[in-house]
Amino acid sequence: MLDYSLNILGTEWIIIIFIGLIMILGTKQLPNAAKKIGKIMYEINKAKSEVQSQMQDISNTNLSISGPVETERQKLDTIAKSFGVNVTEKSDDELRKIISGKMGQKNKDESKKDI
């Protein structure tokens, strides 16, 4: 007997919830509540799309490593090449300074976008 009373379909639940909202909020507050819910959904979708675009930016980097990097020099060469730096005739310290400068520029450019 309990099984028959709980056999309600999806559209019937929506109607029941809508009537409950009208009873709780009243007809005057219902439009304001709907606007707030709409704004919340907009902000959620905006944040979701922003995270997705950041993830795509990360996945679209030019850095391609075919195998494991064995030495520190190979790591520096790979990172420097991904920034478009010519690695010939440069010491490890020079490459570190160039890479840190490029990374600092990239972070500054990203922070300017946020402003």
C-alpha positions in Angstrom: 0.0 0.0 0.0 2.9 2.3 0.8 4.4 1.5 -2.6 1.4 3.0 -4.5 1.5 6.3 -2.5 5.1 7.0 -3.4 4.8 6.2 -7.1 5.0 9.9 -8.2 6.6 10.9 -11.5 9.1 13.7 -12.0 6.7 16.4 -13.3 4.4 15.8 -10.4 7.3 16.4 -8.0 8.0 19.7 -9.7 4.4 20.7 -9.2 4.5 19.7 -5.6 7.8 21.7 -5.0 6.4 24.7 -6.8 3.2 24.7 -4.7 5.3 24.3 -1.6 7.5 27.3 -2.6 4.4 29.4 -3.2 3.1 28.5 0.3 6.4 29.2 2.0 7.5 32.3 0.1 4.2 33.8 -1.0 3.4 35.2 -4.4 5.3 38.5 -3.7 8.6 37.0 -2.8 8.7 34.2 -5.4 9.9 36.4 -8.3 12.8 37.8 -6.1 13.7 34.3 -5.1 13.7 33.2 -8.7 16.0 36.1 -9.6 18.4 35.2 -6.9 18.5 31.6 -8.0 19.1 32.8 -11.6 22.0 34.9 -10.5 23.5 32.1 -8.5 23.2 29.8 -11.5 24.9 32.4 -13.7 27.8 32.8 -11.3 28.2 29.0 -11.1 28.3 28.7 -14.9 30.7 31.6 -15.2 33.1 30.1 -12.7 32.8 26.7 -14.4 33.6 28.1 -17.8 36.5 30.1 -16.4 38.0 27.0 -14.9 37.5 25.1 -18.1 39.3 27.8 -20.1 42.2 27.8 -17.6 42.5 24.1 -17.9 42.6 24.4 -21.8 45.3 27.1 -21.5 47.3 24.7 -19.4 46.8 21.8 -21.8 47.7 24.0 -24.8 51.3 24.7 -23.7 54.1 24.1 -26.2 56.0 22.0 -23.7 56.5 18.5 -25.2 58.7 16.0 -23.5 59.2 12.7 -25.3 60.8 10.8 -22.5 62.2 11.2 -19.0 64.7 14.0 -18.5 67.9 12.7 -16.9 70.0 15.7 -16.1 69.4 19.2 -14.8 70.8 20.7 -18.0 68.2 18.8 -20.0 65.5 20.1 -17.8 66.7 23.7 -18.3 67.0 23.2 -22.0 63.5 21.8 -22.3 61.9 24.6 -20.2 63.9 27.3 -22.0 63.0 25.9 -25.5 59.3 26.0 -24.4 59.7 29.7 -23.8 61.4 30.2 -27.2 64.9 30.8 -25.8 68.0 29.8 -27.7 69.9 27.5 -25.4 73.3 27.3 -27.3 76.3 28.9 -25.5 74.4 29.7 -22.3 75.4 28.5 -18.9 73.0 26.9 -16.5 72.8 30.0 -14.4 72.0 32.2 -17.4 69.2 29.8 -18.3 67.8 29.9 -14.8 67.7 33.7 -14.8 66.1 33.8 -18.2 63.5 31.2 -17.2 62.7 32.9 -14.0 62.3 36.2 -15.8 60.0 34.7 -18.4 57.9 33.0 -15.7 57.7 36.3 -13.8 56.5 38.0 -17.0 53.9 35.4 -17.5 52.6 35.8 -14.0 52.5 39.6 -14.3 50.6 39.4 -17.6 48.1 37.0 -16.0 47.6 39.3 -13.0 47.0 42.3 -15.3 44.2 40.3 -17.0 42.5 39.9 -13.6 42.5 43.7 -13.0 
